[in-house]
Amino acid sequence: MKQNPKDNSFILRSVMLFGSIVIAFYLGFLSANWYERYRDGRMQVLEQNLDSFSEQNAQLSARVNEADIALTVAKLANERLQENLSEAMKARTELKEELSFYKRIVAPELSNVGFSIDNLEVSPSAINRTYDMQLTLLQQTQRRNPIKGSVSIFIRGEEGDEAKTYALDQLMFTDSVKDFEFKYFTSIDFRFVLPPTFDAETIEVDVQLSKPSQGQTNYLASYDWSSILAPSSGD
């Protein structure tokens, strides 16, 4: 029986088509398998990086916490140190004042005029540029008669880049009693206001005695403004 050429050509094309389909499926399988392995490898790398980043973040967080704790401890220690220093300075000042007071009482020969200025303090008032001054005089010798006299006070400083001196009388609101008569001690109070452009630097106290002892007629003392200025209530 003679075979038809058309049938042979059909069979050949069918075989080639089937082979192409088989090859295509095989290549697709290989591609899918490769992509799955690539994806798994990529995911593994990403997971390793994520674990590494998490570990580094935990270490950094621990360091930050340690630094915060150290900073807090250092801050508390510094605050305590400042408190101790302030208390020590306050105690030193009080002891110095007490020593000075008893020294003048026990050793009156340290004063040639029979008295001394025990304390001079200036305190800011609630009114701007207004101050209260308290002058305390102390008797240093045993006398039957009281000590009599008067006091003049001058404030020196700068005003408009020029040296300026004001008598306290010029700066007070009202006249204040400047004469004194006392035994043991006395305090004299003044209230005054400084001009807006005046910067005080020193205060001079001139005490004149009515009956001078040992020929002396006055007692002069000078004080630095910053050393006698008490802190305001808002500080």
C-alpha positions as CSV (number, residue, x, y, z in Angstrom):
1,M,0.0,0.0,0.0
2,K,1.5,3.3,-1.1
3,Q,1.8,5.9,1.8
4,N,0.5,9.5,1.2
5,P,3.1,12.2,1.4
6,K,0.6,14.6,3.1
7,D,0.1,12.1,5.9
8,N,3.9,11.9,6.6
9,S,4.1,15.8,6.7
10,F,1.2,15.9,9.1
11,I,2.9,13.4,11.4
12,L,6.2,15.3,11.3
13,R,4.5,18.6,12.2
14,S,2.6,16.9,15.0
15,V,5.8,15.4,16.5
16,M,7.6,18.7,16.2
17,L,4.7,20.6,17.9
18,F,4.5,18.0,20.7
19,G,8.3,18.3,21.2
20,S,8.1,22.1,21.3
21,I,5.3,21.8,24.0
22,V,7.4,19.4,26.0
23,I,10.5,21.6,25.8
24,A,8.4,24.7,26.7
25,F,7.0,22.9,29.8
26,Y,10.5,21.7,30.8
27,L,12.0,25.2,30.5
28,G,9.1,26.6,32.4
29,F,9.7,24.1,35.2
30,L,13.4,24.9,35.3
31,S,12.7,28.7,35.4
32,A,10.1,28.3,38.2
33,N,12.5,26.1,40.2
34,W,15.4,28.6,39.7
35,Y,13.2,31.6,40.7
36,E,12.0,29.7,43.8
37,R,15.6,29.0,44.9
38,Y,16.5,32.6,44.2
39,R,13.6,33.9,46.2
40,D,14.4,31.6,49.1
41,G,18.0,32.7,49.1
42,R,17.0,36.3,49.0
43,M,14.6,35.9,51.8
44,Q,17.2,34.2,53.9
45,V,19.6,37.1,53.3
46,L,16.9,39.6,54.2
47,E,16.1,37.7,57.4
48,Q,19.8,37.6,58.4
49,N,20.1,41.4,57.8
50,L,16.9,42.0,59.8
51,D,18.2,39.9,62.7
52,S,21.5,41.8,62.5
53,F,19.7,45.2,62.5
54,S,17.5,44.1,65.4
55,E,20.6,43.1,67.4
56,Q,22.4,46.4,66.6
57,N,19.2,48.3,67.6
58,A,19.0,46.5,70.9
59,Q,22.7,47.2,71.6
60,L,22.2,50.9,70.8
61,S,19.0,51.1,72.9
62,A,20.9,49.6,75.8
63,R,23.8,52.1,75.4
64,V,21.3,55.0,75.3
65,N,19.6,53.7,78.4
66,E,23.0,53.4,80.2
67,A,23.9,56.9,79.0
68,D,20.5,58.3,80.3
69,I,21.0,56.6,83.7
70,A,24.6,57.9,83.9
71,L,23.4,61.4,83.0
72,T,20.6,61.3,85.6
73,V,23.0,60.1,88.3
74,A,25.6,62.8,87.4
75,K,22.8,65.5,87.4
76,L,21.7,64.4,90.9
77,A,25.2,64.3,92.1
78,N,25.9,67.8,90.8
79,E,22.7,69.1,92.4
80,R,23.7,67.6,95.7
81,L,27.2,69.0,95.4
82,Q,25.8,72.5,94.7
83,E,23.5,72.2,97.7
84,N,26.4,71.1,99.9
85,L,28.6,73.9,98.6
86,S,25.8,76.5,99.2
87,E,25.3,75.1,102.7
88,A,29.0,75.2,103.4
89,M,29.3,78.8,102.2
90,K,26.3,79.9,104.2
91,A,27.8,78.2,107.3
92,R,31.2,79.8,106.7
93,T,29.6,83.2,106.4
94,E,27.6,82.8,109.6
95,L,30.6,81.6,111.5
96,K,32.7,84.5,110.2
97,E,30.0,86.9,111.3
98,E,29.8,85.3,114.8
99,L,33.6,85.3,115.1
100,S,33.8,89.0,114.1
101,F,31.0,89.9,116.6
102,Y,32.5,88.1,119.6
103,K,36.0,89.3,118.7
104,R,34.8,92.8,118.9
105,I,33.0,92.2,122.2
106,V,35.9,90.3,123.8
107,A,38.7,92.6,122.4
108,P,37.3,96.1,122.5
109,E,40.8,97.5,122.2
110,L,40.5,96.7,118.4
111,S,38.4,99.9,118.1
112,N,39.9,103.3,118.9
113,V,36.6,105.1,119.0
114,G,34.6,102.8,121.3
115,F,32.3,101.4,118.7
116,S,32.3,99.9,115.2
117,I,29.9,99.3,112.3
118,D,28.7,95.8,113.0
119,N,26.7,95.3,109.8
120,L,25.7,97.2,106.7
121,E,23.2,95.6,104.3
122,V,21.3,96.8,101.3
123,S,18.2,94.9,100.2
124,P,16.2,95.4,96.9
125,S,12.6,96.3,97.6
126,A,9.5,95.4,95.4
127,I,9.8,98.8,93.7
128,N,12.2,99.0,90.8
129,R,15.6,100.6,91.7
130,T,14.4,101.1,95.3
131,Y,16.5,99.7,98.2
132,D,16.3,99.4,101.9
133,M,19.5,99.9,103.9
134,Q,20.2,98.8,107.5
135,L,23.2,100.1,109.4
136,T,24.0,98.5,112.7
137,L,26.4,100.2,115.1
138,L,28.0,98.3,118.0
139,Q,29.4,99.5,121.3
140,Q,32.8,98.1,122.1
141,T,33.8,99.6,125.4
142,Q,32.2,99.6,128.8
143,R,30.8,103.1,129.2
144,R,28.3,104.7,131.5
145,N,27.2,107.2,129.0
146,P,25.6,106.3,125.7
147,I,27.4,106.9,122.4
148,K,26.1,109.9,120.5
149,G,26.7,111.1,117.0
150,S,25.4,111.2,113.4
151,V,26.0,109.4,110.2
152,S,26.5,110.5,106.6
153,I,26.4,108.0,103.8
154,F,27.7,108.4,100.2
155,I,27.2,106.1,97.2
156,R,29.8,106.2,94.5
157,G,29.6,104.8,91.0
158,E,29.3,105.6,87.3
159,E,26.6,107.5,85.5
160,G,26.9,108.0,81.7
161,D,30.5,106.6,81.7
162,E,31.5,109.3,84.3
163,A,32.3,109.0,87.9
164,K,29.4,110.1,90.1
165,T,28.8,110.4,93.9
166,Y,25.4,110.8,95.5
167,A,24.8,111.7,99.2
168,L,22.2,109.4,100.5
169,D,20.0,112.4,101.4
170,Q,19.7,113.1,97.6
171,L,18.2,109.6,97.0
172,M,15.8,109.2,99.9
173,F,12.0,109.6,99.6
174,T,11.7,111.3,103.0
175,D,14.1,112.6,105.5
176,S,15.5,109.9,107.8
177,V,16.9,110.2,111.3
178,K,20.7,110.1,111.0
179,D,21.5,111.0,114.6
180,F,22.0,108.2,117.0
181,E,22.3,107.7,120.7
182,F,22.7,104.2,122.0
183,K,24.3,101.7,124.4
184,Y,25.5,98.3,123.3
185,F,24.0,98.5,119.7
186,T,21.6,100.3,117.5
187,S,20.2,99.9,113.9
188,I,19.3,102.8,111.5
189,D,17.1,102.1,108.5
190,F,17.1,104.1,105.2
191,R,15.0,103.7,102.0
192,F,16.4,105.2,98.8
193,V,16.1,105.0,95.0
194,L,18.9,104.9,92.5
195,P,18.8,107.0,89.3
196,P,18.0,104.8,86.2
197,T,21.4,105.3,84.6
198,F,23.5,105.1,87.8
199,D,25.6,102.0,88.6
200,A,26.6,101.8,92.2
201,E,30.0,100.6,93.1
202,T,30.9,101.5,96.6
203,I,29.2,102.9,99.8
204,E,31.0,105.1,102.2
205,V,29.8,105.5,105.8
206,D,31.1,108.5,107.8
207,V,30.2,108.4,111.5
208,Q,30.7,111.7,113.4
209,L,30.9,111.5,117.2
210,S,29.4,114.2,119.5
211,K,31.9,113.4,122.3
212,P,34.9,111.8,120.6
213,S,37.0,109.3,122.5
214,Q,40.8,109.6,122.5
215,G,40.6,112.7,120.3
216,Q,38.9,111.0,117.3
217,T,35.9,112.8,115.8
218,N,34.8,110.4,113.1
219,Y,34.9,106.8,111.9
220,L,35.0,106.2,108.1
221,A,34.4,102.9,106.4
222,S,34.0,101.9,102.7
223,Y,32.1,98.9,101.4
224,D,31.8,97.3,97.9
225,W,28.3,97.5,96.7
226,S,28.1,93.9,95.5
227,S,29.4,92.5,98.9
228,I,26.6,94.1,100.9
229,L,23.7,93.8,98.4
230,A,21.4,91.0,99.6
231,P,19.7,88.8,96.9
232,S,16.2,89.8,96.0
233,S,13.3,87.6,97.1
234,G,12.8,86.4,93.5
235,D,16.3,84.9,93.2
